[in-house]
Amino acid sequence: MTTSAPGSDPQPTPSTNAYRSTNAGPNKNANTGTSADDRTPQAVLQQLLDGNDRFVQGKALRPHQDRDRLSSLTQGQAPKAVVLACSDSRVPVELLFDQGFGDVFVIRTAGEIVDMSVLASLEFAVEGLGVSLVVVLGHESCGAVKAASEAMSQGAVPESFQRVLVEKVAPSVMVARSEGHTTTDDYEKQHVRSIVDHVVGRSPEITAKLADCTVGVVGLRYLLENGQVEAVTARGVAMP
């Protein structure tokens, strides 16, 4: 499976529909205690961005990280977002968004590449857990993107299973180069766009929830030098 070449990003539109838990009445989530209004795609995006601001400023609150919180989740989970991120050890999702137990459903693969199991996991988060935001998180100095770029420029293709990573990421590099981009930063951003396009294009469930404004999809890129996340693309939400 390869990532699809992205088209132009649709104009993001804010969502007004809220997620409603079936376990805690019409307006309250049993595991988080948050109201339905706090679970809209736009509200959840803002919560993640606010958490990243705290992380960057060294003012992390470290919410939901005590034993009481953990105990409250033994009967189930109700995360507010699903994050598809790179497996890179320098990209700790919960830390950089200042989140805790049960707040985010995290899927990690090298280069945040997508296969059928990843798509199934994303759809489980959306359909089964009721998350209202899908995040594709790339990052600065991504080894998978670098390997794909070098393979195309120098013919340095790995002979092991790591070759799959190059094959999955190379289309993103090709698209970026076809548009005149030449830097690794450009390739990384394009790869995030390609993955967002691929997820939306391959999942009817996510596409349907985008259409009825109950789910938003965003592409972000994490900067290792300062810990900040930057916006790359957005569907169904407006980047602040």
Secondary structure, DSSP 8 states (H G I E B T S, - for coil): ---------------------SSS-SSB-TTT--BGGGGSHHHHHHHHHHHHHHHHTT----TT-SHHHHHHTTT----SEEEEEE--TT--HHHHTT--TTTEEEEEEGGG---HHHHHHHHIIIIIS--SEEEEEEETT-HHHHHHHHHHHH----SSTTHHHHHHHHHHHHHHHHTT--SHHHHHHHHHHHHHHHHHHH-HHHHHHHHTTS-EEEEEEE-TTT--EEEEEEESS---
